[in-house]
Amino acid sequence: MNLDLAVVAAFVLVLARTSAWVVAAPVFSARGLSSIGRLALALALSLFLAPLVVSGHTLPTDVAPFAGLVLGQVLVGLLLGWATGLLLHAFEAAGTAIDTASGLSIGSLLDPVTGTPAAVFARLTNMVFLALLFATNAHHALIEGFVRSFGAVPIDRFPVLGESGALAAGHAVTGILLAALEIGAPVLGALFLTEVALALTSRFVPQANVFAVGLPVKVLVALLAAGGALVFFPTRLTGLLDHSLRTGATLLGH
């Protein structure tokens, strides 16, 4: 069997971008997915994409220019992985804010998704996000957006960030913080009203042990409010997905 050297070179370049994206995107780099699984995902995408993206492009045969293209593909993959990670970070930040407001942040344990210490609601929002991501087929949109990146930045061209790339990154971070507040707003609002009620109780009934009663009351309110707020999560996921795809396109100058 004769191998086309252009397809082989394209496969190496596509694999460089795909591997960097899979490693950088928290969605696919979760600890629940083994290294073999991530490698299989990167190889499968690269095998399908290499014959498609090589058409119409002339790849260099010298080592130095080719190594430069490989480095460029890694940079593109890392940028796209960072943009993809904004989805998870919004839900995680919302859960962390709820943990802090409810007092559950003192019980931080290891999050199996991110591998970092996280409290109850931070782990809950991470798990809910992953469940919604695959239940709503949003992961298809992420993969489709990644495939379209080869049209925005061809494999035979070193990536150049758009003029508004830094501004887009700043807007992306602030947008994720705003999205986190919107996701946790129902629970945070209920906890704020609970704090006000406890403060009034402490003011007018000084003999009541508000500090002993406050923690279980806030935990109960947080659980009830979080149960009601779960119905709004799919809508927020859709908006965050569009935000993530737009951020990736802006970072690449498109």
C-alpha positions in Angstrom: 0.0 0.0 0.0 1.4 3.4 -1.0 1.1 6.2 1.4 0.7 9.8 0.2 3.3 11.8 2.0 1.1 14.9 1.9 -1.6 13.0 3.8 0.9 11.7 6.3 2.2 15.2 6.9 -1.4 16.5 7.2 -2.1 13.7 9.7 0.8 14.8 11.9 -0.3 18.5 11.9 -3.9 17.6 12.6 -2.8 15.2 15.4 -0.8 18.0 16.9 -3.8 20.4 17.0 -6.2 17.7 18.1 -4.0 16.3 20.9 -3.5 19.8 22.3 -7.2 20.5 22.2 -8.1 17.2 23.9 -5.5 17.8 26.6 -6.4 21.4 27.3 -10.2 21.1 27.2 -11.5 20.1 30.7 -14.5 18.4 29.1 -12.3 15.7 27.5 -9.4 15.8 29.8 -11.4 14.8 32.9 -9.7 12.3 35.1 -12.6 9.9 34.4 -11.3 9.6 30.9 -8.1 7.6 30.7 -5.0 8.6 28.8 -5.7 5.8 26.3 -9.2 7.2 25.8 -7.9 10.7 25.1 -5.3 9.3 22.7 -7.9 7.3 20.9 -10.1 10.3 20.5 -7.3 12.4 19.1 -6.2 9.7 16.7 -9.8 9.0 15.5 -10.4 12.7 14.8 -7.1 13.1 13.1 -7.6 10.0 10.8 -10.9 11.3 9.6 -9.8 15.0 9.2 -6.3 14.6 7.6 -7.5 13.6 4.1 -10.1 16.4 4.2 -8.0 19.3 5.3 -5.0 18.5 3.1 -6.8 19.2 -0.2 -5.8 22.5 -1.8 -2.8 23.0 0.6 0.9 22.6 0.0 2.9 21.5 3.0 6.6 22.2 3.4 9.1 19.3 3.1 11.9 20.9 5.1 12.2 20.0 8.8 12.3 23.6 10.2 9.2 25.0 8.5 7.3 21.8 9.2 8.3 22.0 12.9 7.1 25.6 13.0 3.7 24.5 11.6 3.5 21.7 14.2 4.1 24.3 17.0 1.4 26.5 15.5 -1.1 23.7 15.5 -0.3 23.0 19.1 -1.0 26.7 20.0 -4.3 26.6 18.1 -5.3 23.5 20.0 -4.4 25.0 23.3 -6.4 28.2 22.6 -9.4 26.2 21.5 -9.1 23.9 24.6 -9.1 27.0 26.8 -12.2 28.4 25.1 -13.9 25.0 25.6 -13.0 25.0 29.2 -14.9 28.2 29.8 -18.1 26.0 29.9 -17.0 23.9 32.8 -15.4 26.8 34.7 -18.7 28.7 34.7 -20.6 25.9 36.4 -17.7 25.2 38.7 -17.5 28.9 39.8 -21.3 28.9 40.4 -21.0 25.9 42.6 -18.1 27.4 44.5 -20.0 30.6 45.2 -22.9 28.5 46.5 -20.6 26.5 48.8 -19.1 29.7 50.2 -22.5 31.2 50.9 -24.0 28.1 52.4 -21.0 27.3 54.6 -20.3 24.0 52.9 -16.9 25.1 51.6 -15.3 23.8 54.9 -16.0 20.3 53.7 -13.9 20.3 50.5 -13.0 17.0 49.1 -11.3 15.8 45.9 -13.3 16.4 42.8 -13.1 13.4 40.5 -13.7 15.5 37.4 -11.0 18.2 37.8 -8.7 16.5 40.3 -8.7 19.5 42.6 -10.3 20.1 46.0 -13.9 21.2 45.7 -16.9 21.3 48.1 -20.4 19.7 47.6 -22.0 22.1 45.2 -18.9 22.6 43.1 -18.8 18.8 42.5 -22.5 18.7 41.9 -22.5 21.4 39.3 -19.5 19.8 37.5 -21.4 16.4 37.4 -24.6 18.1 36.2 -22.7 20.0 33.5 -21.1 16.8 32.2 -24.5 15.0 32.2 -26.2 17.8 30.4 -23.3 18.1 27.9 -23.8 14.6 26.6 -27.6 14.3 27.2 -28.2 17.4 25.0 -25.6 16.4 22.4 -23.8 19.6 23.1 -20.5 17.7 22.7 -21.4 17.4 19.0 -21.4 21.2 18.7 -18.0 21.3 20.4 -16.5 18.8 18.0 -18.1 20.6 15.0 -16.6 23.9 16.2 -13.2 22.3 16.4 -13.5 20.8 12.9 -14.4 24.2 11.5 -11.3 25.6 13.0 -9.3 24.0 10.2 -11.2 26.3 7.8 -10.5 29.3 9.9 -6.8 28.5 10.4 -5.5 26.1 7.7 -2.8 23.6 8.6 -0.3 25.1 6.1 -0.4 28.5 7.9 1.1 29.6 11.2 -1.7 31.0 13.3 -1.9 34.7 14.0 -4.1 35.9 16.7 -6.7 38.4 15.7 -6.3 42.1 16.6 -9.0 41.8 19.2 -7.7 38.5 20.6 -6.6 39.9 24.0 -9.8 41.9 24.3 -11.9 38.8 23.5 -10.0 36.8 26.1 -10.8 39.5 28.7 -14.4 39.6 27.7 -14.6 35.8 27.9 -13.3 35.8 31.5 -15.7 38.5 32.6 -18.6 36.8 30.7 -17.9 33.5 32.5 -18.0 35.3 35.9 -21.3 36.8 34.9 -22.6 33.5 33.7 -21.5 31.9 37.0 -23.5 34.5 39.0 -26.5 33.9 36.7 -26.3 30.1 37.2 -26.1 30.4 41.0 -28.4 33.4 41.3 -31.5 31.5 42.5 -29.6 29.7 45.2 -27.5 32.7 46.2 -30.6 34.8 46.4 -32.4 32.3 48.6 -29.3 32.2 50.9 -29.1 36.0 51.0 -32.7 36.1 52.2 -31.9 33.4 54.8 -29.0 35.4 56.1 -31.3 38.5 56.4 -33.9 36.4 58.3 -31.2 35.0 60.6 -29.8 38.5 61.2 -33.3 39.8 62.1 -33.8 36.8 64.4 -30.5 37.5 66.2 -31.5 41.2 66.5 -34.9 40.7 68.0 -34.4 37.4 69.8 -30.9 37.7 71.2 -31.2 34.6 73.4 -31.7 32.4 70.3 -28.5 30.5 69.3 -28.5 31.7 65.7 -25.0 30.4 64.9 -25.9 26.9 65.9 -29.1 27.0 63.9 -27.9 29.0 61.0 -25.7 26.4 59.3 -28.2 23.6 59.0 -30.9 26.1 57.9 -28.7 27.5 55.2 -27.8 24.0 54.0 -31.5 23.0 53.8 -32.3 26.2 51.9 -29.4 25.7 49.5 -30.5 22.1 48.8 -34.1 23.1 48.1 -33.1 26.1 46.0 -30.6 24.1 44.0 -33.2 21.5 43.3 -35.5 24.1 41.8 -32.7 25.8 39.9 -31.7 22.6 38.0 -34.4 23.2 35.5 -32.6 26.4 34.3 -29.3 24.7 33.7 -29.9 23.4 30.1 -30.8 26.9 29.0 -27.6 28.3 30.5 -25.6 25.6 28.9 -26.9 26.5 25.4 -25.9 30.2 26.0 -22.5 29.3 27.3 -21.9 27.0 24.3 -22.5 29.8 21.9 -20.3 32.1 24.0 -17.5 29.5 23.9 -17.7 29.0 20.2 -17.7 32.8 19.5 -14.7 33.2 21.8 -12.7 30.6 20.0 -13.5 32.1 16.6 -12.5 35.6 17.8 -9.2 34.4 19.3 -8.4 33.0 15.9 -9.2 36.2 14.2 -12.6 35.2 12.6 
